[in-house]
Amino acid sequence: MKGLMTIEPLAASIPYPCPRKPEDSYQNGFPAGFGYTIEINTIATVGRVSESVNEPYVLESQPQARPENTSSQSPGEGVDRIETIWEPYNNRYRVLAACFTAFGNSMNDAANGALIGSLEKYYDLCASRILLTVCSHYHINYSTVSTVFLCNALGFLAAAFFVSLLSRTLGRAKALVISEALLIVGYTIIVTTPPFAVVAASSRYFVLGSGMSINLAIGQVFCANLANNTVITGLFQGAYGLGGTVAPLIATSIISRGYIWSRFYLTLLALAVFNLFLVAWAFWKYEAESDPTLPDTTTERRNRSNITTSPRRRRDSLKALLFHKTTVLGALFIFAYQGAEVAISGWVISFLVQFRNGDPSKVGYVTAGFWAGITLSRLTLSFLAHKLGERRYVYVATAGALILELLVWLVRSIPGDSVAVALSGVVLGPVCPAAIHIFQHLIPNDMQIASLSLIGSVGTSGGAIAPFMVGMIAQKVGTYVLHPICIGLFVGMALTWWLLPETEKKDE
């Protein structure tokens, strides 16, 4: 029998995993035999990357076959999933809610130009009542009226430091509810026509500025993180422009009919109440909602899950944010952009009345033309900015706006000035969506929500500080100072845009 049989020794038992990778089992970094075409879902997971420096690679006990159409990564790991306006399903309503909040913010901002004259007249006639209430006599003029813009800036800046933490800690829905509640408080006080100090400091602008800063930052960051964000951000900014178009028409109509200026804010009060319920319903389950077929790995949610960090790490993150080149330059760019935009909207009517002898009941509609140009261009010309290139378009638009501002300053014709103001709105409209698109591609993923919030909040404060500067200087030399200030802001836009880095890693 021994001659009929051959006894061979048992094969050596090779432990898993193999201590050393066989050289011939891989070709160009790929398993041999696969070539360059690999079905990823059929490759078993054998390990995962560890965040620990002392344990850079952790092996699983045994490779397991993964079912088809499932992910090998746990939530918070793997490749980022980019949400769209259609998926998850409620995102369409969230975009709608964000647009409604932008619409309300714009109505508040754009009405200033039509209401400034009424504010001056009303509080000038009521100086004795203010003297008894505020215990100091003051005469309402350009410098005094311009404090409403400064208080708005203080509200924006105050909210800029906690809006990101508020969103991560309480959730997007509750943060938005707080913002709309602040707006309701401010509008409720304002419709009672209180003394000017109360209007400026406690209600009309500081409280409202804080509320608008919160919903603006949250809405802008949400839209910027969706797929096809240039178009979505264009819709968001278009809604802002639409509110700016409607508000001067309503405000001018109310004043022309002899109603007191504060009655305009009944409209904004009703809109704020509607928005409170809308944002609460649309965003209430945002943090818990996830696509069952995809990992929950969006940048925003990964950042939101990292709330419990040490004080030192929070300080380091804040320091990195404040010294991040794109964040700082982006905030300065939006500061100049919003400053020029709101300054034109707030003071061009006063300029036409003072230096062109315009009828307030007629030139009040010039602001509506400016915002109509912004709205139409954001909704219809965003594709042009993308086709031409966002970087190149911003240079072209800034140069065009500067030339049109010179025309308004130098051409002594109300119809000509009105057309130039409207055209400046057209060229400036797509600038903000194009800029947000560039910022979103330059800012690292782990800094994105904080950076875009800071850019939105601090940048938007320019829409309050620049008009304030115009009012203070106009008291001494006249409202024509609007034009050199806006030209300086356009130059600042071009400079900060030129200083932006060409490329930057998304992750650090």
C-alpha positions as CSV (number, residue, x, y, z in Angstrom):
1,M,0.0,0.0,0.0
2,K,2.9,2.3,0.8
3,G,4.0,2.1,-2.8
4,L,0.6,3.1,-4.1
5,M,0.3,6.2,-1.9
6,T,2.3,9.4,-1.6
7,I,2.0,11.3,1.7
8,E,2.6,15.1,1.4
9,P,3.1,17.4,4.4
10,L,0.3,19.8,5.4
11,A,0.5,23.3,3.9
12,A,1.8,25.9,6.3
13,S,-1.0,27.8,8.0
14,I,-0.8,31.4,7.0
15,P,-2.2,33.8,9.6
16,Y,-4.6,36.5,8.6
17,P,-3.7,39.1,7.8
18,C,-0.5,38.3,6.0
19,P,2.4,40.0,7.8
20,R,3.8,41.2,4.5
21,K,2.0,42.1,1.3
22,P,3.1,39.7,-1.5
23,E,4.9,41.8,-4.1
24,D,3.2,40.1,-7.1
25,S,-0.3,40.4,-5.8
26,Y,-0.6,44.1,-6.6
27,Q,-0.1,45.9,-9.9
28,N,0.2,49.7,-9.8
29,G,-1.6,49.8,-6.5
30,F,-4.5,47.5,-7.6
31,P,-5.1,43.8,-6.9
32,A,-3.6,41.6,-9.6
33,G,-6.1,40.3,-12.1
34,F,-8.4,43.3,-11.9
35,G,-6.5,45.5,-14.4
36,Y,-7.9,49.0,-14.0
37,T,-11.6,48.2,-13.8
38,I,-12.7,47.3,-10.3
39,E,-16.2,47.0,-8.9
40,I,-15.6,48.7,-5.6
41,N,-18.6,47.1,-3.8
42,T,-17.2,43.6,-4.4
43,I,-13.9,44.3,-2.6
44,A,-14.1,43.2,1.0
45,T,-13.1,45.7,3.7
46,V,-10.0,44.5,5.6
47,G,-9.3,47.6,7.7
48,R,-10.0,51.1,8.5
49,V,-7.9,54.2,9.0
50,S,-7.6,55.3,12.6
51,E,-7.5,58.9,13.8
52,S,-5.0,57.9,16.5
53,V,-1.3,58.8,15.7
54,N,-0.1,55.7,17.7
55,E,-2.4,53.4,15.9
56,P,-2.5,54.6,12.2
57,Y,-4.0,51.4,10.8
58,V,-6.4,49.1,12.5
59,L,-7.2,45.7,11.0
60,E,-10.6,44.0,11.3
61,S,-10.8,40.5,12.7
62,Q,-11.7,39.1,9.3
63,P,-12.7,40.5,6.0
64,Q,-16.4,40.3,5.4
65,A,-18.3,40.4,2.1
66,R,-20.3,43.5,1.9
67,P,-23.9,43.4,0.5
68,E,-24.4,45.2,-2.8
69,N,-25.6,48.8,-2.7
70,T,-24.4,49.3,0.9
71,S,-21.6,51.4,2.3
72,S,-18.5,50.1,4.1
73,Q,-18.2,53.3,6.0
74,S,-20.0,54.3,9.1
75,P,-21.7,57.6,9.4
76,G,-19.1,60.4,9.6
77,E,-16.5,58.4,7.5
78,G,-15.8,58.0,3.8
79,V,-16.5,60.2,0.9
80,D,-18.8,63.2,1.4
81,R,-22.4,63.0,0.1
82,I,-23.6,66.2,-1.5
83,E,-27.3,66.8,-1.0
84,T,-29.5,68.3,-3.7
85,I,-32.5,70.5,-3.7
86,W,-34.6,67.4,-4.4
87,E,-32.9,64.9,-2.0
88,P,-33.7,64.6,0.8
89,Y,-37.2,65.4,-0.1
90,N,-37.8,68.2,2.4
91,N,-34.8,70.1,1.0
92,R,-37.1,71.7,-1.6
93,Y,-39.1,73.2,1.2
94,R,-36.0,74.2,3.1
95,V,-34.7,76.2,0.1
96,L,-38.2,77.8,-0.1
97,A,-38.1,78.7,3.5
98,A,-34.6,80.2,3.2
99,C,-35.8,82.3,0.2
100,F,-38.7,83.6,2.2
101,T,-36.4,84.7,5.0
102,A,-34.1,86.4,2.5
103,F,-37.2,88.1,1.0
104,G,-38.2,89.5,4.4
105,N,-34.6,90.7,5.2
106,S,-34.5,92.5,1.9
107,M,-37.8,94.2,2.4
108,N,-36.4,95.5,5.7
109,D,-33.2,96.8,4.1
110,A,-34.6,98.3,0.9
111,A,-37.4,100.3,2.6
112,N,-34.8,102.6,4.3
113,G,-34.4,104.8,1.3
114,A,-38.1,105.5,0.9
115,L,-38.6,105.9,4.7
116,I,-35.6,108.1,5.6
117,G,-37.4,111.3,4.5
118,S,-40.5,110.4,6.6
119,L,-38.3,109.5,9.6
120,E,-36.7,113.0,9.4
121,K,-40.0,114.8,9.1
122,Y,-41.8,112.8,11.7
123,Y,-39.3,113.0,14.5
124,D,-38.5,116.7,13.7
125,L,-42.2,117.5,14.3
126,C,-42.2,115.4,17.4
127,A,-38.9,116.7,19.0
128,S,-40.7,117.9,22.1
129,R,-42.0,114.4,22.8
130,I,-38.6,112.9,22.3
131,L,-37.2,115.5,24.7
132,L,-39.6,114.4,27.4
133,T,-39.0,110.7,26.8
134,V,-35.2,110.5,26.1
135,C,-34.3,113.4,28.4
136,S,-32.2,115.1,25.7
137,H,-33.2,117.3,22.9
138,Y,-31.9,116.4,19.5
139,H,-32.8,117.5,16.0
140,I,-33.2,114.6,13.5
141,N,-30.9,115.1,10.5
142,Y,-28.8,113.0,8.2
143,S,-26.2,112.0,10.8
144,T,-28.9,111.1,13.3
145,V,-31.0,109.1,10.9
146,S,-27.9,107.2,9.7
147,T,-27.5,105.7,13.2
148,V,-30.2,103.2,12.2
149,F,-27.6,101.7,9.9
150,L,-25.0,101.6,12.6
151,C,-27.3,99.9,15.1
152,N,-28.1,97.3,12.4
153,A,-24.3,96.7,12.0
154,L,-24.0,96.2,15.7
155,G,-26.8,93.6,15.6
156,F,-25.1,91.7,12.7
157,L,-21.7,91.8,14.5
158,A,-23.1,90.6,17.8
159,A,-24.8,87.6,16.1
160,A,-21.7,86.8,14.0
161,F,-19.8,85.4,17.0
162,F,-22.5,82.9,18.1
163,V,-24.5,82.0,15.0
164,S,-22.4,79.0,14.2
165,L,-22.4,77.6,17.8
166,L,-26.2,78.3,18.0
167,S,-26.9,76.4,14.9
168,R,-24.8,73.4,16.0
169,T,-26.0,73.3,19.6
170,L,-29.7,73.9,19.2
171,G,-30.1,72.7,15.6
172,R,-31.0,74.6,12.5
173,A,-34.7,74.8,13.1
174,K,-34.5,76.2,16.6
175,A,-31.9,78.7,15.6
176,L,-34.1,79.9,12.8
177,V,-37.1,80.1,15.1
178,I,-35.1,82.3,17.5
179,S,-34.1,84.6,14.6
180,E,-37.7,85.0,13.4
181,A,-38.8,85.6,17.1
182,L,-36.3,88.4,17.3
183,L,-37.8,89.9,14.1
184,I,-41.3,89.6,15.5
185,V,-40.2,91.5,18.7
186,G,-38.6,94.2,16.7
187,Y,-41.4,94.8,14.3
188,T,-44.0,94.7,17.1
189,I,-42.2,97.5,18.9
190,I,-41.8,99.5,15.7
191,V,-45.4,99.6,14.6
192,T,-46.2,101.5,17.9
193,T,-44.0,104.4,16.6
194,P,-41.8,104.7,19.7
195,P,-39.2,107.5,20.3
196,F,-36.3,107.5,17.8
197,A,-33.8,106.1,20.4
198,V,-36.0,103.1,20.9
199,V,-36.5,102.7,17.2
200,A,-32.8,102.8,16.4
201,A,-31.2,100.9,19.4
202,S,-33.6,98.5,20.9
203,S,-36.0,97.5,18.2
204,R,-35.7,98.7,14.6
205,Y,-32.1,97.8,14.0
206,F,-30.2,96.1,16.9
207,V,-32.7,93.4,17.5
208,L,-33.6,93.1,13.9
209,G,-30.0,93.1,12.8
210,S,-29.3,90.1,15.1
211,G,-32.3,88.2,13.9
212,M,-31.5,88.8,10.2
213,S,-27.8,87.9,10.7
214,I,-28.8,84.4,12.1
215,N,-31.3,83.5,9.3
216,L,-29.0,84.9,6.6
217,A,-26.0,83.0,7.7
218,I,-27.9,79.7,8.1
219,G,-29.8,80.0,4.8
220,Q,-26.7,81.0,2.9
221,V,-24.6,78.1,4.2
222,F,-27.4,75.7,3.6
223,C,-27.8,76.7,0.0
224,A,-24.0,76.8,-0.6
225,N,-23.6,73.2,0.4
226,L,-26.2,71.8,-2.0
227,A,-25.3,70.4,-5.4
228,N,-25.4,73.0,-8.2
229,N,-24.9,75.7,-5.6
230,T,-24.4,78.5,-8.0
231,V,-28.0,78.2,-9.2
232,I,-29.4,77.5,-5.7
233,T,-27.5,80.5,-4.2
234,G,-28.8,82.6,-7.2
235,L,-32.3,81.7,-6.2
236,F,-31.6,82.6,-2.6
237,Q,-30.0,85.9,-3.6
238,G,-32.8,86.4,-6.2
239,A,-35.4,86.2,-3.4
240,Y,-33.4,88.9,-1.6
241,G,-33.5,91.1,-4.7
242,L,-37.2,90.5,-5.1
243,G,-37.9,91.8,-1.6
244,G,-35.8,94.8,-2.4
245,T,-37.9,95.5,-5.4
246,V,-41.2,95.2,-3.7
247,A,-40.4,97.1,-0.5
248,P,-39.8,100.6,-1.9
249,L,-43.1,100.3,-3.9
250,I,-45.1,99.4,-0.8
251,A,-43.3,102.0,1.4
252,T,-43.7,104.8,-1.2
253,S,-47.3,104.0,-1.7
254,I,-48.1,104.0,2.0
255,I,-46.3,107.4,2.5
256,S,-47.9,109.0,-0.5
257,R,-51.4,108.2,0.9
258,G,-50.6,110.0,4.1
259,Y,-50.2,107.0,6.4
260,I,-47.5,107.2,9.1
261,W,-44.2,105.5,8.1
262,S,-44.3,102.8,10.8
263,R,-47.4,101.2,9.3
264,F,-45.2,99.8,6.6
265,Y,-43.8,97.4,9.2
266,L,-47.2,95.7,9.7
267,T,-46.4,93.9,6.5
268,L,-43.0,92.8,7.7
269,L,-44.5,91.7,11.1
270,A,-47.0,89.4,9.3
271,L,-44.2,88.0,7.1
272,A,-42.0,87.3,10.1
273,V,-44.9,85.3,11.8
274,F,-45.4,83.3,8.6
275,N,-41.7,82.6,8.3
276,L,-41.4,81.5,11.9
277,F,-43.8,78.6,11.3
278,L,-42.4,77.9,7.8
279,V,-38.7,77.5,9.0
280,A,-39.8,75.5,12.0
281,W,-41.7,73.0,9.8
282,A,-39.2,72.8,7.0
283,F,-36.0,72.4,9.2
284,W,-37.4,70.6,12.2
285,K,-36.1,67.1,11.3
286,Y,-33.0,68.2,9.4
287,E,-30.5,66.9,11.9
288,A,-32.2,63.5,12.2
289,E,-33.1,63.1,8.5
290,S,-30.8,60.9,6.4
291,D,-30.9,59.0,3.1
292,P,-31.1,55.2,4.0
293,T,-29.0,54.3,0.9
294,L,-26.2,56.8,1.5
295,P,-23.9,57.6,4.4
296,D,-24.7,60.7,6.5
297,T,-21.5,62.4,5.6
298,T,-22.1,65.9,4.5
299,T,-19.7,68.5,5.7
300,E,-22.2,70.4,7.7
301,R,-23.4,67.4,9.6
302,R,-19.9,66.2,10.4
303,N,-19.1,69.6,11.7
304,R,-22.4,69.6,13.7
305,S,-21.6,66.3,15.3
306,N,-18.3,67.7,16.6
307,I,-19.8,70.0,19.3
308,T,-18.1,68.6,22.4
309,T,-14.6,69.9,21.7
310,S,-12.1,71.1,24.3
311,P,-11.8,74.9,25.0
312,R,-8.3,74.7,23.6
313,R,-9.4,73.1,20.4
314,R,-12.2,75.7,20.1
315,R,-9.7,78.5,20.5
316,D,-7.4,76.9,17.9
317,S,-10.3,76.7,15.5
318,L,-11.3,80.3,16.0
319,K,-7.7,81.4,15.5
320,A,-7.4,79.3,12.3
321,L,-10.7,80.9,11.1
322,L,-9.6,84.5,11.8
323,F,-6.3,83.9,10.0
324,H,-7.6,81.9,7.1
325,K,-6.9,84.0,4.0
326,T,-10.0,83.1,2.0
327,T,-12.3,83.7,5.0
328,V,-10.8,87.1,5.8
329,L,-10.7,88.3,2.1
330,G,-14.2,86.9,1.5
331,A,-15.6,88.8,4.5
332,L,-13.9,92.0,3.2
333,F,-15.2,91.5,-0.3
334,I,-18.8,90.9,0.9
335,F,-18.4,93.8,3.3
336,A,-17.6,96.2,0.4
337,Y,-20.2,94.6,-1.9
338,Q,-23.1,94.8,0.6
339,G,-21.9,98.3,1.7
340,A,-22.2,99.6,-1.9
341,E,-25.5,97.8,-2.5
342,V,-27.3,99.1,0.6
343,A,-25.7,102.6,0.4
344,I,-27.1,103.0,-3.1
345,S,-30.5,101.7,-2.1
346,G,-30.6,103.8,1.1
347,W,-29.3,107.2,-0.1
348,V,-29.8,107.5,-3.9
349,I,-33.3,108.9,-3.4
350,S,-32.1,111.6,-1.0
351,F,-29.4,112.5,-3.5
352,L,-32.0,112.8,-6.3
353,V,-34.2,115.0,-4.1
354,Q,-31.3,117.2,-2.8
355,F,-29.2,117.6,-6.0
356,R,-31.7,116.9,-8.8
357,N,-34.8,118.5,-7.2
358,G,-36.7,115.3,-7.6
359,D,-40.2,114.8,-6.3
360,P,-40.0,112.2,-3.4
361,S,-43.3,110.6,-4.4
362,K,-41.8,109.9,-7.9
363,V,-38.1,109.3,-7.3
364,G,-39.0,106.9,-4.5
365,Y,-39.5,104.3,-7.2
366,V,-35.8,104.5,-8.4
367,T,-34.8,102.2,-5.6
368,A,-37.3,99.6,-6.9
369,G,-35.6,99.8,-10.3
370,F,-32.2,99.1,-8.7
371,W,-33.5,96.0,-6.8
372,A,-35.4,94.9,-9.9
373,G,-32.2,94.9,-11.8
374,I,-30.5,92.8,-9.1
375,T,-33.4,90.3,-9.0
376,L,-33.7,89.8,-12.7
377,S,-29.9,89.4,-13.2
378,R,-29.6,86.9,-10.4
379,L,-32.4,84.8,-11.8
380,T,-31.5,85.0,-15.4
381,L,-27.8,86.0,-15.8
382,S,-26.2,83.6,-13.3
383,F,-25.4,81.2,-16.2
384,L,-23.5,84.1,-17.9
385,A,-21.2,84.4,-14.9
386,H,-20.6,80.6,-14.9
387,K,-20.0,80.6,-18.7
388,L,-17.6,83.6,-18.5
389,G,-16.0,82.3,-15.3
390,E,-17.0,83.5,-11.9
391,R,-13.6,85.2,-11.3
392,R,-13.6,87.0,-14.6
393,Y,-17.2,88.1,-14.3
394,V,-16.6,89.8,-10.9
395,Y,-13.9,92.0,-12.4
396,V,-16.2,92.9,-15.4
397,A,-19.2,93.6,-13.1
398,T,-17.2,95.7,-10.7
399,A,-15.8,97.9,-13.5
400,G,-19.2,98.3,-15.0
401,A,-20.8,99.3,-11.7
402,L,-18.0,101.8,-11.1
403,I,-18.6,103.5,-14.5
404,L,-22.4,103.6,-13.9
405,E,-21.9,105.2,-10.5
406,L,-19.8,107.9,-12.1
407,L,-22.7,108.5,-14.6
408,V,-25.2,108.9,-11.7
409,W,-22.8,111.4,-10.1
410,L,-22.0,113.5,-13.1
411,V,-25.1,113.3,-15.4
412,R,-27.7,115.9,-14.3
413,S,-30.8,114.1,-15.4
414,I,-33.2,112.2,-13.3
415,P,-34.3,109.8,-16.1
416,G,-30.6,109.2,-17.0
417,D,-29.7,108.7,-13.3
418,S,-32.6,106.3,-12.8
419,V,-31.6,104.2,-15.8
420,A,-27.9,104.1,-14.6
421,V,-29.0,103.0,-11.1
422,A,-31.1,100.2,-12.5
423,L,-28.3,99.0,-14.8
424,S,-25.9,99.0,-11.9
425,G,-28.3,96.6,-10.2
426,V,-28.2,94.4,-13.3
427,V,-24.4,94.1,-13.3
428,L,-24.1,93.7,-9.6
429,G,-26.8,91.0,-9.2
430,P,-24.8,87.8,-10.0
431,V,-21.7,89.0,-8.2
432,C,-22.8,87.6,-4.8
433,P,-23.8,84.1,-6.0
434,A,-20.5,83.9,-8.0
435,A,-18.5,84.9,-5.0
436,I,-20.1,82.4,-2.7
437,H,-19.4,79.7,-5.4
438,I,-15.7,80.6,-5.4
439,F,-15.5,80.8,-1.6
440,Q,-17.2,77.4,-1.2
441,H,-14.6,75.8,-3.4
442,L,-11.6,77.5,-1.7
443,I,-12.6,76.9,2.0
444,P,-11.6,73.6,3.5
445,N,-14.5,71.3,4.4
446,D,-13.9,71.3,8.1
447,M,-14.0,75.1,8.2
448,Q,-16.8,75.7,5.7
449,I,-19.9,76.3,8.0
450,A,-18.0,78.6,10.3
451,S,-16.2,80.4,7.5
452,L,-19.3,81.0,5.4
453,S,-21.2,82.1,8.5
454,L,-18.5,84.6,9.4
455,I,-18.3,85.9,5.8
456,G,-22.1,86.3,5.7
457,S,-22.4,88.0,9.1
458,V,-19.4,90.2,9.1
459,G,-19.7,90.9,5.4
460,T,-23.3,91.9,5.6
461,S,-22.5,94.4,8.4
462,G,-20.9,96.4,5.6
463,G,-24.5,97.0,4.4
464,A,-24.9,98.9,7.7
465,I,-21.6,100.6,8.2
466,A,-21.2,102.1,4.7
467,P,-24.7,103.8,4.7
468,F,-23.9,105.1,8.2
469,M,-20.7,106.7,6.9
470,V,-22.6,108.2,4.0
471,G,-25.1,109.8,6.4
472,M,-22.5,111.1,8.8
473,I,-20.5,112.8,6.0
474,A,-23.6,113.9,4.1
475,Q,-24.6,116.0,7.1
476,K,-21.6,118.2,6.5
477,V,-21.1,118.2,2.7
478,G,-24.3,116.7,1.2
479,T,-25.6,113.4,-0.1
480,Y,-23.4,113.5,-3.2
481,V,-20.8,111.8,-0.9
482,L,-22.6,108.6,-1.7
483,H,-20.8,108.3,-5.0
484,P,-17.1,108.6,-4.0
485,I,-17.8,106.2,-1.1
486,C,-19.4,103.6,-3.4
487,I,-16.6,104.0,-5.9
488,G,-14.1,103.4,-3.2
489,L,-16.0,100.3,-2.2
490,F,-15.9,99.0,-5.8
491,V,-12.1,99.5,-5.8
492,G,-11.9,97.6,-2.6
493,M,-14.0,94.7,-4.1
494,A,-11.6,94.5,-7.0
495,L,-8.5,94.5,-4.8
496,T,-9.8,91.8,-2.4
497,W,-10.9,89.7,-5.3
498,W,-7.5,89.9,-6.9
499,L,-5.8,88.9,-3.6
500,L,-7.9,85.6,-3.3
501,P,-5.8,82.5,-3.9
502,E,-6.3,80.7,-7.1
503,T,-6.6,77.2,-5.6
504,E,-6.7,75.9,-2.1
505,K,-7.1,72.4,-0.7
506,K,-10.6,71.5,0.5
507,D,-9.3,69.6,3.5
508,E,-6.4,70.5,5.7
